Amino acid sequence: MKSDAGTLGHRVDVVRSGEWWAITVPSLRGVFSQARHLDEVPAAAREAIAMMLDVDPADVGPIDVLMQEQGGSESLA
């Protein structure tokens, strides 16, 4: 059965970890991913969310990327 949760928007937190961006989805416990480049974060997050919710990645709603910095966070959406 398809979940309506996939169509909702998701906040995605990213933090630089060496040469990679570490991705977490606070609203979905256990959803983690990584991307080499910042512009790859939404696609990587969408894929991880789709896998967790067992939906097609195209069915995942908007991704709101928040880059975590030492002084707080900054929205990239």
GIRASUL-V804546 format. One record per pair of residues at least 6 apart in sequence whose ideal C-beta (glycine too) atoms are under 8 Angstrom apart, sorted by the first residue. I is the first residue (numbers start at 0). J is the second residue. D is the distance in whole Angstrom. If there is no record, write none. Layout:
BEGIN
i=I j=J d=D
i=I j=J d=D
END
This chain:
BEGIN
i=1 j=54 d=6
i=1 j=58 d=7
i=2 j=52 d=5
i=2 j=53 d=7
i=2 j=54 d=6
i=4 j=52 d=6
i=5 j=48 d=7
i=5 j=49 d=7
i=5 j=52 d=5
i=5 j=54 d=4
i=5 j=55 d=8
i=5 j=58 d=5
i=5 j=59 d=5
i=5 j=60 d=7
i=6 j=58 d=6
i=6 j=59 d=8
i=6 j=60 d=5
i=7 j=60 d=5
i=8 j=60 d=5
i=8 j=61 d=4
i=8 j=62 d=7
i=8 j=63 d=6
i=9 j=24 d=6
i=9 j=26 d=6
i=9 j=27 d=7
i=9 j=44 d=7
i=9 j=48 d=6
i=9 j=59 d=7
i=9 j=60 d=7
i=9 j=61 d=8
i=9 j=62 d=6
i=9 j=63 d=7
i=10 j=24 d=7
i=10 j=25 d=6
i=10 j=26 d=7
i=10 j=63 d=5
i=10 j=65 d=6
i=11 j=22 d=6
i=11 j=23 d=7
i=11 j=24 d=6
i=11 j=40 d=7
i=11 j=41 d=7
i=11 j=44 d=4
i=11 j=62 d=6
i=11 j=63 d=7
i=11 j=64 d=5
i=11 j=65 d=7
i=12 j=22 d=7
i=12 j=23 d=5
i=12 j=24 d=8
i=12 j=25 d=6
i=12 j=65 d=5
i=12 j=67 d=6
i=12 j=72 d=7
i=13 j=20 d=5
i=13 j=21 d=7
i=13 j=22 d=5
i=13 j=23 d=8
i=13 j=34 d=8
i=13 j=37 d=7
i=13 j=40 d=5
i=13 j=64 d=6
i=13 j=65 d=7
i=13 j=66 d=5
i=13 j=67 d=7
i=14 j=20 d=7
i=14 j=21 d=5
i=14 j=66 d=7
i=14 j=67 d=4
i=15 j=21 d=8
i=16 j=33 d=7
i=18 j=35 d=7
i=19 j=33 d=5
i=19 j=34 d=7
i=19 j=35 d=6
i=20 j=33 d=6
i=20 j=34 d=5
i=20 j=35 d=8
i=20 j=36 d=8
i=20 j=37 d=6
i=20 j=39 d=8
i=20 j=40 d=6
i=21 j=31 d=7
i=21 j=33 d=6
i=22 j=31 d=6
i=22 j=32 d=4
i=22 j=33 d=6
i=22 j=34 d=7
i=22 j=40 d=6
i=22 j=43 d=6
i=22 j=44 d=5
i=22 j=47 d=7
i=23 j=30 d=7
i=23 j=31 d=6
i=24 j=30 d=4
i=24 j=31 d=8
i=24 j=44 d=6
i=24 j=47 d=7
i=24 j=48 d=6
i=24 j=51 d=8
i=27 j=48 d=6
i=27 j=51 d=6
i=27 j=52 d=8
i=29 j=51 d=7
i=30 j=47 d=5
i=30 j=48 d=6
i=30 j=51 d=5
i=31 j=47 d=7
i=32 j=43 d=5
i=32 j=44 d=6
i=32 j=46 d=7
i=32 j=47 d=4
i=33 j=43 d=7
i=34 j=40 d=5
i=34 j=42 d=8
i=34 j=43 d=4
i=37 j=66 d=8
i=37 j=75 d=8
i=40 j=62 d=8
i=40 j=64 d=5
i=41 j=62 d=4
i=41 j=64 d=6
i=44 j=62 d=5
i=44 j=64 d=7
i=45 j=56 d=5
i=45 j=59 d=5
i=45 j=62 d=6
i=46 j=56 d=5
i=48 j=56 d=8
i=48 j=59 d=5
i=48 j=62 d=8
i=49 j=55 d=6
i=49 j=56 d=4
i=49 j=58 d=7
i=49 j=59 d=5
i=52 j=59 d=7
i=61 j=76 d=8
i=62 j=76 d=8
i=63 j=74 d=7
i=63 j=76 d=5
i=64 j=74 d=7
i=64 j=75 d=4
i=64 j=76 d=6
i=65 j=72 d=5
i=65 j=73 d=7
i=65 j=74 d=5
i=65 j=75 d=7
i=66 j=72 d=7
i=66 j=73 d=5
i=66 j=74 d=8
i=66 j=75 d=6
END
